[in-house]
Amino acid sequence: MMSYKSKILSRRILAGIFILYLLNFVTEGRLAGIFTLLPSLVINKFEFWRLITYPLSYGSAEAMLILAFTFFYLSPRLEQVFNYSILPVILLLLVCLEGLLHTLFFWKTDIPLAGLEGISFFIIALTTFLSPRLKIQFLFFRKINLALVSLSVVLVWATFKIVQIEYFSHLWLIPAFAASFGISMAAITYGQIYLLHRKFLKKKAAEKLEIPKPEELKLAMMAAKSKAAKLNAKIMDELYESEDSEFPDLSEDRLNQVLDKILALGKDSLTSDEIKFLDNYSKNL
């Protein structure tokens, strides 16, 4: 179940971004002029803040749609995997990396980078990789498979992009770069999580099935033999010391005492214990 902090953090980020988008609309795009990443401005005028501020710039309608879906439905689930305080750090590092790569790839052009399409694709792809069979409550529908909902949202986004490309053919680079970046980063992250999980399981299995070293096994066997010998000696001592021992005294000294008594007083003078002694002695001859 999602924690309260997870819901608050993801949806506060979403609310803050939409407030900035609204302010950008009210100011007729002035904020976009400050935040949007233009490679030429970063390289020629050293406006390096644009490498991390471009997500705050106004994106397209379809970019806002996919952003709302990811941060409202999917991001809280990723916070359960990464911890609600770690996921924002990961997303910030990805923002910096996407901005840097965009600048390096398009440094000879003025192709702008704005919005969070790359991060949105990262969240969609990674959540689908981690929980392909997860079902979520989407709008007024009953619970639907996460992968199916994500695919539907991506198809709507792609449809808008295709329509735009029909009129502005050069714009295909921006969505292609964003989608490729997000999906590839999600695949790398999932691979790291998978390998760490396997390593953790192997470590746990090794701890449960740990085989002792030969010298440790030898010491353990010697200690066990010593304990067994002491226990056996104690049991034997208790048996011999018991008055009702099953191993009666069959010594020759006692035999001589019994025979002397028979010679002196006759056989009828023997006690029941002495008669039993003679009987046991005769059986052991």
C-alpha positions in Angstrom: 0.0 0.0 0.0 1.3 3.5 -0.9 2.5 5.6 2.0 1.1 9.1 2.7 4.5 10.6 2.0 4.7 8.9 -1.4 1.4 10.4 -2.5 2.2 13.8 -1.2 5.7 14.0 -2.7 4.8 12.9 -6.2 1.7 14.9 -6.5 3.2 18.0 -5.0 5.9 17.8 -7.7 3.2 17.5 -10.3 1.2 20.4 -8.8 4.3 22.6 -8.7 5.2 21.9 -12.3 1.6 22.7 -13.5 1.7 26.0 -11.5 4.8 27.0 -13.3 3.2 26.0 -16.6 0.3 28.2 -15.8 2.5 31.1 -14.9 4.4 30.6 -18.2 1.0 30.9 -20.0 0.0 34.0 -18.1 3.4 35.7 -18.8 3.1 34.8 -22.5 6.1 32.5 -22.5 8.6 34.6 -20.6 9.4 31.8 -18.2 10.0 29.5 -21.1 12.5 31.9 -22.5 14.5 31.6 -19.2 14.1 27.9 -18.6 14.2 26.2 -22.0 17.4 24.4 -23.0 19.0 25.8 -26.2 22.4 24.2 -26.9 23.7 27.4 -28.5 23.0 29.4 -25.3 24.7 26.9 -23.1 27.8 26.6 -25.2 28.2 30.2 -26.4 26.8 32.2 -23.5 27.5 29.7 -20.7 23.9 29.6 -19.5 24.4 26.3 -17.7 21.3 26.6 -15.5 19.3 25.6 -18.6 20.7 22.1 -18.2 18.4 21.5 -15.2 15.6 24.1 -15.6 14.2 22.9 -18.9 11.7 20.6 -17.2 10.1 23.7 -15.7 9.5 25.2 -19.2 6.1 24.8 -20.8 5.7 21.5 -22.8 3.2 20.5 -25.4 -0.3 19.3 -24.6 0.6 15.7 -25.1 3.7 16.1 -23.0 1.5 17.5 -20.2 -0.9 14.5 -20.6 1.9 11.9 -20.2 3.5 13.9 -17.4 0.2 14.0 -15.4 -0.3 10.2 -15.9 3.2 9.3 -14.8 3.4 11.5 -11.7 -0.1 10.9 -10.5 -0.4 7.1 -11.1 3.1 5.6 -11.5 5.7 7.7 -9.6 4.2 6.9 -6.2 4.7 3.2 -7.0 8.3 3.8 -7.9 8.8 5.5 -4.5 8.0 2.2 -2.8 10.9 0.7 -4.7 13.5 3.5 -4.3 12.2 5.2 -1.1 10.3 8.5 -1.4 13.4 10.6 -0.7 15.7 8.8 -3.2 13.5 8.8 -6.3 13.7 12.7 -6.6 17.5 12.5 -6.5 17.5 9.9 -9.3 15.1 12.0 -11.4 17.2 15.1 -10.9 20.3 13.2 -12.1 18.4 12.0 -15.1 17.3 15.5 -15.9 21.0 16.7 -15.8 22.1 13.7 -18.0 19.3 14.3 -20.6 20.2 18.0 -20.7 23.9 17.3 -21.2 23.3 14.7 -23.9 20.8 17.0 -25.7 23.4 19.8 -25.7 26.2 17.5 -27.0 24.1 15.9 -29.7 22.5 19.2 -31.0 25.2 21.7 -30.2 25.3 22.9 -33.8 21.5 23.5 -33.9 18.9 25.5 -31.8 16.6 22.5 -31.3 15.1 23.3 -27.9 14.5 20.9 -25.0 11.5 21.6 -22.7 9.2 19.6 -20.5 9.6 16.2 -18.9 8.9 13.8 -21.7 12.2 11.9 -21.3 11.6 11.5 -17.5 8.0 10.5 -18.2 9.1 7.7 -20.5 11.6 6.6 -17.9 8.9 6.3 -15.2 6.5 4.5 -17.5 9.1 2.0 -18.8 10.6 1.3 -15.4 7.3 0.8 -13.7 6.2 -1.6 -16.5 9.5 -3.5 -16.3 9.2 -3.9 -12.5 5.4 -4.7 -12.3 4.2 -5.9 -15.7 1.1 -7.6 -14.2 0.2 -4.8 -11.8 -3.4 -3.5 -12.1 -4.3 0.1 -11.3 -7.5 2.0 -10.8 -7.5 4.4 -13.8 -10.1 7.2 -13.9 -13.7 5.8 -13.6 -12.7 2.4 -15.0 -12.3 -0.7 -12.9 -8.7 -2.0 -12.3 -6.8 -2.3 -15.6 -3.4 -3.9 -16.4 -0.7 -1.3 -15.9 1.1 -2.2 -19.2 -2.1 -1.8 -21.1 -2.9 1.6 -19.7 0.7 2.8 -20.2 0.6 1.6 -23.9 -2.6 3.5 -24.4 -1.2 6.7 -23.0 1.9 6.4 -25.1 -0.2 5.7 -28.3 -2.2 8.9 -27.6 1.1 10.8 -27.2 2.5 9.3 -30.4 -0.6 10.2 -32.3 -0.3 13.9 -31.4 3.4 13.8 -32.3 2.7 12.2 -35.7 0.2 14.9 -36.5 2.7 17.6 -35.6 5.4 16.1 -37.7 3.1 16.2 -40.7 3.3 20.0 -40.4 6.8 20.5 -38.8 9.0 17.6 -40.2 12.1 18.7 -38.2 10.3 18.2 -34.9 10.5 14.4 -35.0 14.0 14.6 -33.4 12.7 16.0 -30.1 10.2 13.2 -29.2 12.4 10.5 -30.6 15.3 11.7 -28.4 13.1 11.9 -25.3 11.5 8.5 -25.7 14.8 6.8 -26.5 16.5 8.4 -23.5 13.7 7.5 -21.1 13.3 3.9 -22.2 17.1 3.2 -22.4 17.7 4.7 -18.9 14.8 2.6 -17.6 16.3 -0.6 -19.1 19.7 0.1 -17.6 18.1 0.9 -14.1 16.0 -2.3 -14.3 19.1 -4.3 -15.2 20.9 -3.0 -12.2 18.0 -3.7 -9.9 17.7 -7.2 -11.3 21.4 -8.0 -10.9 21.4 -6.6 -7.3 18.4 -8.7 -6.5 20.0 -11.9 -7.8 23.2 -11.1 -5.9 21.1 -10.6 -2.7 19.3 -13.9 -3.2 22.5 -15.8 -3.8 24.0 -14.3 -0.7 21.0 -15.4 1.4 21.1 -18.9 -0.1 24.9 -19.1 0.7 24.3 -18.1 4.3 21.6 -20.8 4.7 23.7 -23.5 3.0 27.1 -22.5 4.4 29.5 -25.5 4.4 32.0 -25.5 7.3 35.8 -25.6 6.6 37.6 -28.9 7.2 39.4 -27.6 10.3 36.0 -26.3 11.7 34.4 -29.6 11.0 37.2 -31.6 12.6 37.0 -29.5 15.8 33.2 -29.9 15.9 33.5 -33.7 15.5 36.1 -33.9 18.3 33.9 -31.8 20.6 30.9 -34.0 19.8 32.9 -37.2 20.6 34.1 -35.7 23.9 30.6 -34.8 24.9 29.3 -38.3 23.9 32.1 -40.0 25.9 31.4 -38.0 29.0 27.6 -38.7 28.7 28.2 -42.4 28.3 30.5 -42.5 31.3 28.0 -40.7 33.4 25.2 -43.1 32.4 27.4 -46.1 33.2 28.3 -44.7 36.6 24.7 -44.1 37.5 23.8 -47.7 36.5 26.5 -49.3 38.6 25.8 -47.1 41.6 22.1 -47.9 41.5 20.8 -50.3 44.1 18.4 -51.8 41.6 21.1 -52.2 39.0 20.5 -54.8 36.2 24.2 -55.8 36.5 24.6 -57.6 39.9 28.0 -58.2 41.5 29.4 -61.6 40.2 32.8 -61.4 41.8 34.7 -64.5 43.1 35.0 -63.0 46.6 31.3 -63.0 47.0 31.0 -66.5 45.6 33.5 -67.7 48.2 31.5 -66.0 50.9 28.3 -67.8 49.8 30.0 -71.2 49.5 31.5 -70.9 53.0 28.1 -70.1 54.4 26.6 -73.2 52.7 29.4 -75.4 54.2 28.9 -73.9 57.7 25.2 -73.5 57.9 23.7 -75.4 55.0 21.9 -74.4 51.8 18.7 -73.5 53.7 20.5 -70.6 55.4 20.9 -68.7 52.1 18.9 -65.5 51.6 16.9 -64.8 48.4 19.6 -62.4 47.2 22.3 -65.0 47.7 20.2 -67.6 45.9 19.7 -65.2 43.0 23.5 -64.5 43.0 24.3 -68.2 42.6 21.7 -68.5 39.8 23.1 -65.5 37.9 26.7 -66.7 38.5 25.9 -70.2 37.1 24.3 -68.6 34.0 27.4 -66.6 33.2 29.8 -69.6 33.4 
